[in-house]
Amino acid sequence: MFDWSQLLKWSSRYIEDTYSNSNIRHIDPERLEFLQGAVREAMKNVVDPNKLILEAKDKLSLSNDEEVLASLAVIDRCVELPDCALNFEKLGIVQPLLSCLSRSEEVRSITYQILSKSMQNNLPVQNSFAKLGALSLLKQSVQGEDSETNKSKGITAISSLVRHNKTLEGSFISDNGIPLIALWLHSENVGVRERALSLLRHLLIQGVVKSEYIIGNNNSKIIDTILTLSKNNSISNKEYQNIQYGETISETLLELINAFNPKLSSSSKDKIREEVNKRMIFLIDYCKLHPDDDISPEYSTLIQCEKLLV
């Protein structure tokens, strides 16, 4: 038997008395870790996760955010169990989860996490959420986020929904997907930018981005934006670099060249070639100061960019 009352007691441990449900803004990492630990402890003797999800589902409509958070933490743990997410539609949990996107920032945060885990590379679950308008709801929710951390999690959820699902990839692209990615690329948060780049790179690899979305009708600004991101990431070789972020920028640039090289203007090619060369020089200098950082993957990507532009 799952002890919900004990879990609620644990989940409330780090909430100050002065907080109200409407003022809960974000999940403190320490508190989230504690809550997840409490869930693992409470689930030790649970035999049927599907039954547990049904119990949790009934609590998602409650007005008390603490109870909703505890229920979401349980669902989050259940999703990690093999094939559990495949039963979401049958258990009737899809709509209640999507409804959580209209709740507090803290509730949305863990909801994004659950959606990402359950939909990733899982076509039946992707379609279950898509039938209830998940793509539109997620885009709307992400655009309304004040928290850049939450926005980053929301983009991850969108990516998990559409990746390797041709219909949903096409729907995202046709419904202003590229302008939306371009908007995210201007975020001050590196996590938001990196996830936007990763999504764009994936869509380019899948061949679902038509040239008019990138280089037609003066839309080459997205290329200029990515070149600017590369420049801004090369300001100082003395500071620690986010190696993965640099790799993601260069890999996205490579896929843009792969997809649209014949249609790129001479001026665009010149700008790309110039930035590629500058970034390669930067990485060589950076490696001298930080020999323990492996810049070889990005450097190899830039060499591929250079060869394609010859």
C-alpha positions in Angstrom: 0.0 0.0 0.0 1.4 3.4 -1.0 1.6 5.9 1.9 0.4 9.1 0.3 0.0 10.9 3.7 3.6 10.3 4.6 4.8 11.4 1.2 2.9 14.7 1.5 4.5 15.2 4.9 7.9 14.7 3.3 7.2 16.9 0.3 6.2 19.8 2.5 9.3 19.7 4.6 11.2 22.5 2.9 8.3 24.8 2.3 8.3 27.9 4.6 5.1 28.7 6.4 5.0 32.1 4.6 4.6 30.4 1.2 1.1 30.0 -0.2 0.3 27.8 -3.2 0.0 30.8 -5.5 3.5 31.9 -4.5 5.3 28.7 -5.2 7.6 29.7 -8.0 10.3 27.2 -8.6 11.7 23.8 -7.4 14.7 24.2 -5.2 17.2 21.4 -6.4 17.7 20.3 -2.8 14.0 20.1 -2.2 13.4 18.2 -5.5 16.1 15.7 -4.6 14.6 15.2 -1.2 11.1 14.7 -2.7 12.4 12.2 -5.2 14.2 10.3 -2.5 10.9 10.2 -0.5 9.1 8.8 -3.5 11.7 6.1 -4.0 11.4 5.2 -0.4 7.6 5.2 -0.5 7.6 3.0 -3.7 9.8 0.3 -2.3 6.9 -2.1 -1.8 4.8 -1.0 -4.8 4.1 -3.9 -7.1 1.8 -2.2 -9.7 2.9 1.2 -11.0 -0.2 1.5 -13.1 -2.4 1.4 -10.1 -0.2 4.0 -8.5 -0.5 6.3 -11.5 -4.3 6.0 -11.3 -4.2 7.1 -7.7 -1.9 10.0 -8.6 -4.1 11.0 -11.5 -7.0 11.6 -9.1 -4.9 14.1 -7.1 -3.7 16.2 -10.1 -7.0 18.2 -10.1 -6.7 19.2 -6.5 -6.2 22.9 -5.7 -3.3 22.3 -3.3 0.0 22.5 -5.2 1.8 20.4 -2.6 -0.4 17.4 -3.2 -0.1 17.9 -7.0 3.7 18.1 -6.8 3.8 14.9 -4.7 1.6 13.1 -7.2 3.7 14.3 -10.1 6.9 13.1 -8.3 5.3 9.7 -8.1 4.4 9.7 -11.8 7.9 10.9 -12.7 9.3 7.9 -10.9 6.8 5.5 -12.5 7.8 6.8 -16.0 11.3 5.5 -15.4 9.9 1.9 -15.1 9.9 -0.2 -18.3 7.0 0.4 -20.7 5.0 2.3 -18.0 4.5 5.4 -20.3 2.9 3.2 -22.9 -0.1 2.8 -20.6 -0.7 6.6 -20.2 -3.6 6.8 -22.7 -5.3 3.7 -21.3 -4.9 5.0 -17.7 -6.4 8.4 -18.7 -3.4 10.4 -17.5 -2.6 12.3 -20.7 -5.1 15.1 -20.3 -4.5 15.6 -16.6 -0.8 16.0 -17.3 -1.4 18.5 -20.0 -3.7 20.4 -17.6 -0.8 20.8 -15.3 0.8 23.1 -17.8 -1.6 25.8 -16.7 -0.6 25.6 -13.0 2.3 27.1 -11.0 5.8 27.4 -12.3 6.9 24.6 -10.0 4.2 22.3 -11.2 5.0 23.1 -14.8 8.7 22.3 -14.2 8.2 18.7 -13.1 5.4 18.3 -15.7 7.8 19.2 -18.5 10.2 16.6 -17.1 7.5 13.9 -17.1 6.4 14.7 -20.7 10.0 14.6 -21.9 10.7 11.2 -20.4 7.5 9.6 -21.5 7.5 10.9 -25.1 11.1 10.5 -26.1 11.5 8.1 -29.0 8.1 6.7 -28.1 5.7 7.0 -31.1 2.5 5.7 -29.5 2.9 8.1 -26.5 3.8 11.0 -28.8 0.6 10.4 -30.7 -1.5 10.0 -27.5 -0.4 13.5 -26.4 -0.6 15.0 -29.9 -4.3 13.9 -30.2 -5.1 16.2 -27.3 -3.2 19.2 -28.7 0.1 18.8 -26.8 2.2 20.6 -29.4 0.1 23.7 -29.3 -0.2 23.6 -25.5 3.5 23.2 -25.0 4.4 26.0 -27.4 2.0 28.3 -25.7 3.3 27.3 -22.3 6.9 27.8 -23.2 6.3 31.2 -24.7 4.5 32.3 -21.5 7.4 31.2 -19.2 9.1 33.9 -17.2 11.7 31.3 -16.0 14.4 30.6 -18.5 15.1 27.3 -16.8 11.5 26.3 -17.2 11.6 27.5 -20.8 14.6 25.2 -21.4 12.7 22.3 -20.0 9.7 23.1 -22.1 11.7 23.1 -25.3 13.1 19.7 -24.3 9.5 18.5 -24.0 8.6 19.9 -27.4 11.6 18.1 -28.9 10.7 14.8 -27.2 7.2 15.2 -28.7 8.2 15.8 -32.3 11.5 14.0 -32.8 11.4 11.0 -35.2 7.6 11.6 -35.7 7.3 12.8 -39.2 3.8 14.1 -38.9 4.6 16.1 -35.7 7.9 17.4 -37.1 6.0 18.7 -40.1 3.4 20.2 -37.9 6.0 22.0 -35.9 7.7 23.4 -39.0 4.5 24.5 -40.7 3.2 26.3 -37.7 6.0 28.9 -37.4 8.5 26.4 -35.9 11.6 28.0 -37.4 10.7 31.6 -36.4 10.1 30.2 -32.9 13.5 28.5 -32.8 15.0 31.8 -34.0 13.3 33.6 -31.1 14.7 31.0 -28.6 18.2 31.5 -30.0 18.1 35.1 -28.8 17.5 34.0 -25.2 20.1 35.1 -22.6 20.0 31.6 -21.2 22.6 29.2 -22.7 20.3 26.2 -21.9 17.5 27.6 -24.0 19.8 28.4 -26.9 21.4 25.0 -26.8 18.1 23.1 -26.8 16.9 25.3 -29.6 20.0 24.6 -31.6 19.7 20.8 -31.0 16.1 20.8 -32.2 17.0 22.8 -35.3 19.9 20.4 -36.0 17.7 17.4 -35.7 15.1 18.8 -38.1 17.8 19.7 -40.6 19.2 16.1 -40.4 15.7 14.7 -40.9 15.3 16.9 -44.1 12.0 18.4 -43.0 13.2 22.1 -43.2 12.7 23.5 -46.6 15.1 26.1 -48.0 12.5 28.9 -47.9 12.3 28.6 -44.1 16.0 29.4 -43.8 17.3 31.3 -46.9 14.1 32.4 -48.7 12.3 35.7 -48.2 15.2 37.2 -46.3 15.1 34.4 -43.7 18.9 34.1 -43.7 18.8 35.9 -40.4 18.8 32.6 -38.6 22.2 31.8 -40.1 23.4 35.2 -39.0 22.1 34.5 -35.5 24.0 31.3 -35.3 27.2 33.0 -36.5 26.7 35.6 -33.8 26.3 32.8 -31.2 29.6 31.4 -32.4 31.3 34.8 -32.2 30.0 35.4 -28.7 31.2 32.0 -27.7 34.8 32.9 -28.7 35.2 36.2 -26.9 37.8 35.0 -24.4 40.0 31.9 -24.6 41.1 32.5 -21.0 37.6 31.8 -19.6 36.2 28.3 -19.2 34.3 27.2 -22.3 31.0 25.2 -22.4 32.5 22.6 -24.7 29.2 20.9 -25.5 27.5 24.3 -26.3 30.3 25.1 -28.8 30.0 21.7 -30.4 26.2 22.2 -30.8 26.6 25.5 -32.5 29.2 24.2 -35.0 27.2 21.0 -35.6 24.1 23.0 -36.4 26.1 25.2 -38.7 27.4 22.1 -40.5 23.8 20.7 -41.0 22.7 24.1 -42.4 25.6 23.9 -44.9 24.8 20.3 -45.7 21.2 21.1 -46.4 21.4 24.4 -48.3 24.9 24.8 -49.6 23.9 25.1 -53.3 21.3 27.8 -52.4 23.5 29.9 -50.2 24.5 33.3 -51.6 28.2 34.1 -52.0 28.0 36.6 -49.2 26.5 34.1 -46.8 29.2 31.6 -47.7 31.8 34.2 -47.1 30.4 35.1 -43.7 30.2 31.4 -42.7 33.7 30.7 -44.0 35.1 33.7 -42.1 33.5 32.6 -38.8 34.5 29.0 -39.2 38.2 30.0 -39.7 38.0 32.4 -36.7 36.5 29.7 -34.5 39.2 27.2 -35.5 41.9 29.7 -34.6 40.2 30.3 -31.3 40.0 26.6 -30.4 43.7 26.1 -31.2 44.6 29.0 -28.8 42.1 27.8 -26.2 43.6 24.3 -26.3 47.0 25.7 -25.5 45.6 27.3 -22.3 43.3 24.4 -21.4 44.9 21.2 -22.6 42.6 19.0 -20.6 39.5 20.2 -22.5 38.8 18.1 -25.6 38.1 20.4 -28.5 38.7 17.8 -31.2 35.0 17.0 -31.9 34.1 20.6 -32.6 37.4 21.2 -34.5 36.6 18.2 -36.8 33.1 19.6 -37.4 34.6 22.9 -38.4 36.9 21.2 -40.8 33.9 19.5 -42.5 32.2 23.0 -42.7 35.4 24.4 -44.4 35.6 21.6 -46.9 31.9 22.0 -47.9 32.4 25.7 -48.5 35.3 25.3 -50.9 
